Amino acid sequence: MHPWLVYEDELDEEIRALSTAIEPVLMVFLAIVAGTMVAAILLPIYSLVGNINIR
């Protein structure tokens, strides 16, 4: 067995572990970004609707 194959296997395992660890953090980050965008769109609309005086 060649030495670079051992290092390649170790590198593959470390990359797999790192991607598994980063995935939940990335999902939370994307949820926060999406929530911020929704709030940035809806809050001004609610503000405008609240300022309408219907008599």
Distance bins in CASP14 RR format, pairs under 12 A and 6 or more apart:
PFRMAT RR
TARGET T0000
AUTHOR 0000-0000-0000
RMODE 2
METHOD distances of the structure
MODEL  1
1 7 0 0 0 0 0 1 0 0 0 0 0
1 8 0 0 0 0 0 1 0 0 0 0 0
1 9 0 0 0 0 1 0 0 0 0 0 0
2 8 0 0 0 0 1 0 0 0 0 0 0
2 9 0 0 0 0 0 1 0 0 0 0 0
3 9 0 0 0 0 0 1 0 0 0 0 0
3 10 0 0 0 0 0 1 0 0 0 0 0
4 10 0 0 0 0 0 1 0 0 0 0 0
4 11 0 0 0 0 1 0 0 0 0 0 0
5 11 0 0 0 0 0 1 0 0 0 0 0
5 12 0 0 0 0 0 1 0 0 0 0 0
6 12 0 0 0 0 0 1 0 0 0 0 0
6 13 0 0 0 0 0 1 0 0 0 0 0
7 13 0 0 0 0 0 1 0 0 0 0 0
7 14 0 0 0 0 0 1 0 0 0 0 0
8 14 0 0 0 0 0 1 0 0 0 0 0
8 15 0 0 0 0 0 1 0 0 0 0 0
9 15 0 0 0 0 0 1 0 0 0 0 0
9 16 0 0 0 0 0 1 0 0 0 0 0
10 16 0 0 0 0 0 1 0 0 0 0 0
10 17 0 0 0 0 0 1 0 0 0 0 0
11 17 0 0 0 0 0 1 0 0 0 0 0
11 18 0 0 0 0 0 1 0 0 0 0 0
12 18 0 0 0 0 0 1 0 0 0 0 0
12 19 0 0 0 0 0 1 0 0 0 0 0
13 19 0 0 0 0 0 1 0 0 0 0 0
13 20 0 0 0 0 0 1 0 0 0 0 0
14 20 0 0 0 0 0 1 0 0 0 0 0
14 21 0 0 0 0 0 1 0 0 0 0 0
15 21 0 0 0 0 0 1 0 0 0 0 0
15 22 0 0 0 0 0 1 0 0 0 0 0
16 22 0 0 0 0 0 1 0 0 0 0 0
16 23 0 0 0 0 0 1 0 0 0 0 0
17 23 0 0 0 0 0 1 0 0 0 0 0
18 25 0 0 0 0 0 1 0 0 0 0 0
18 26 0 0 0 0 0 1 0 0 0 0 0
19 25 0 0 0 0 0 1 0 0 0 0 0
19 26 0 0 0 0 1 0 0 0 0 0 0
20 26 0 0 0 0 0 1 0 0 0 0 0
22 28 0 0 0 0 0 1 0 0 0 0 0
22 29 0 0 0 0 1 0 0 0 0 0 0
23 29 0 0 0 0 0 1 0 0 0 0 0
23 30 0 0 0 0 0 1 0 0 0 0 0
24 30 0 0 0 0 0 1 0 0 0 0 0
24 31 0 0 0 0 0 1 0 0 0 0 0
25 31 0 0 0 0 0 1 0 0 0 0 0
25 32 0 0 0 0 0 1 0 0 0 0 0
26 32 0 0 0 0 0 1 0 0 0 0 0
26 33 0 0 0 0 0 1 0 0 0 0 0
27 33 0 0 0 0 0 1 0 0 0 0 0
27 34 0 0 0 0 0 1 0 0 0 0 0
28 34 0 0 0 0 0 1 0 0 0 0 0
28 35 0 0 0 0 0 1 0 0 0 0 0
29 35 0 0 0 0 0 1 0 0 0 0 0
29 36 0 0 0 0 0 1 0 0 0 0 0
30 36 0 0 0 0 0 1 0 0 0 0 0
30 37 0 0 0 0 0 1 0 0 0 0 0
31 37 0 0 0 0 0 1 0 0 0 0 0
31 38 0 0 0 0 0 1 0 0 0 0 0
32 38 0 0 0 0 0 1 0 0 0 0 0
32 39 0 0 0 0 0 1 0 0 0 0 0
33 39 0 0 0 0 0 1 0 0 0 0 0
33 40 0 0 0 0 0 1 0 0 0 0 0
34 40 0 0 0 0 0 1 0 0 0 0 0
34 41 0 0 0 0 0 1 0 0 0 0 0
35 41 0 0 0 0 1 0 0 0 0 0 0
35 42 0 0 0 0 1 0 0 0 0 0 0
35 43 0 0 0 0 0 1 0 0 0 0 0
36 42 0 0 0 0 0 1 0 0 0 0 0
36 43 0 0 0 0 0 1 0 0 0 0 0
37 43 0 0 0 0 0 1 0 0 0 0 0
38 44 0 0 0 0 0 1 0 0 0 0 0
38 45 0 0 0 0 0 1 0 0 0 0 0
38 46 0 0 0 0 0 1 0 0 0 0 0
39 45 0 0 0 0 0 1 0 0 0 0 0
39 46 0 0 0 0 0 1 0 0 0 0 0
39 47 0 0 0 0 0 1 0 0 0 0 0
40 46 0 0 0 0 0 1 0 0 0 0 0
40 47 0 0 0 0 0 1 0 0 0 0 0
41 47 0 0 0 0 0 1 0 0 0 0 0
41 48 0 0 0 0 0 1 0 0 0 0 0
42 48 0 0 0 0 0 1 0 0 0 0 0
42 49 0 0 0 0 0 1 0 0 0 0 0
43 49 0 0 0 0 0 1 0 0 0 0 0
43 50 0 0 0 0 0 1 0 0 0 0 0
44 50 0 0 0 0 0 1 0 0 0 0 0
44 51 0 0 0 0 0 1 0 0 0 0 0
45 51 0 0 0 0 0 1 0 0 0 0 0
45 52 0 0 0 0 0 1 0 0 0 0 0
46 52 0 0 0 0 0 1 0 0 0 0 0
END
